Amino acid sequence: MILTDREIQIALQTGVLKIEPRPKPDAVSSTSVDLTLGRDFAVWSSRPGMTICPGAKGFKYTDYIDLQEKRTGAHVLQPQSFVLGWTAERVQIPINSRLAARVEGKSSMARLGVGIHVTAPTIHSGFEGQVQLEIFNFGPNSIQLDEGMRICQLIFEQTLGTPEKGYAGLFIGQEADKLGA
Amino acid sequence: MRIKCDRVVDGLIPSESIVCITTHDGSEEVVVHSGLVQDMFLFVGNVLGRDAGKALVELPRESASGKWRVWVPEAALAT
């Protein structure tokens, strides 16, 4: 079941769900909460003749991290180009919250041709961190991405039970303490 | 439960780290929230299974090779 605005607010107020900075009331809609774009971006560059083989045994992402140029501030996304971005908000869905989420685009961006994830929308129960966005410009025009703009929405769903990873419950409290949550 | 990290490097943003852990058949890299890494150990939650000196754990996020659950040497785990 998808959480409505009321359940989202209750989850935030009771700490069942944590989003920092806390979304303003107008960021919540009937069945979702909007998140904003942070200031960090990473742009992939290519190396002539190189093929990345993520399915190869021993594949290491860090072998290619130097191909990702870090940028901050406004980013102009050219047509048919791709950039990684992150939400400004840090999201925490405790593993015993009986919640999971999906990150989805917003129609305001979609109508410009901008998608914000590449087939990886699931935010699993237990997730902690800023949500990575895989932003692609399918449209014919350059689009400026500004820090603080509404970039995506989270849709929360109730899970049936608690994942085995956190079932004992005790671990979650320990982890939250360590995280200073 | 926590698992020993062989290597921890900065991620693309300040709140993320990339950790490398040893598995029973190699190694895995995973991008995680930096708060989940302390003193070269990564929080992984409950052990999901045990078999002949190996433990099955679920990583906080999908690894670079696409795995969520990996078998790791029990000796690499700490409470």
Chai-1 contact restraints between the chains, C-beta under 6 A:
chainA,res_idxA,chainB,res_idxB,connection_type,confidence,min_distance_angstrom,max_distance_angstrom,comment,restraint_id
A,D40,B,I13,contact,1.0,0.0,6.0,A-B,restraint_1
A,A42,B,L12,contact,1.0,0.0,6.0,A-B,restraint_2
A,F59,B,S65,contact,1.0,0.0,6.0,A-B,restraint_3
A,K60,B,E29,contact,1.0,0.0,6.0,A-B,restraint_4
A,Y61,B,E29,contact,1.0,0.0,6.0,A-B,restraint_5
A,Y61,B,A64,contact,1.0,0.0,6.0,A-B,restraint_6
A,T62,B,I18,contact,1.0,0.0,6.0,A-B,restraint_7
A,W86,B,I13,contact,1.0,0.0,6.0,A-B,restraint_8
A,E128,B,H33,contact,1.0,0.0,6.0,A-B,restraint_9
A,G129,B,H33,contact,1.0,0.0,6.0,A-B,restraint_10
A,Q130,B,S15,contact,1.0,0.0,6.0,A-B,restraint_11
A,E164,B,L48,contact,1.0,0.0,6.0,A-B,restraint_12
A,K165,B,G45,contact,1.0,0.0,6.0,A-B,restraint_13
A,K165,B,N46,contact,1.0,0.0,6.0,A-B,restraint_14
A,K165,B,E58,contact,1.0,0.0,6.0,A-B,restraint_15
A,G166,B,G45,contact,1.0,0.0,6.0,A-B,restraint_16
A,A168,B,N46,contact,1.0,0.0,6.0,A-B,restraint_17
A,F171,B,G45,contact,1.0,0.0,6.0,A-B,restraint_18
A,E175,B,F43,contact,1.0,0.0,6.0,A-B,restraint_19
A,L179,B,G35,contact,1.0,0.0,6.0,A-B,restraint_20
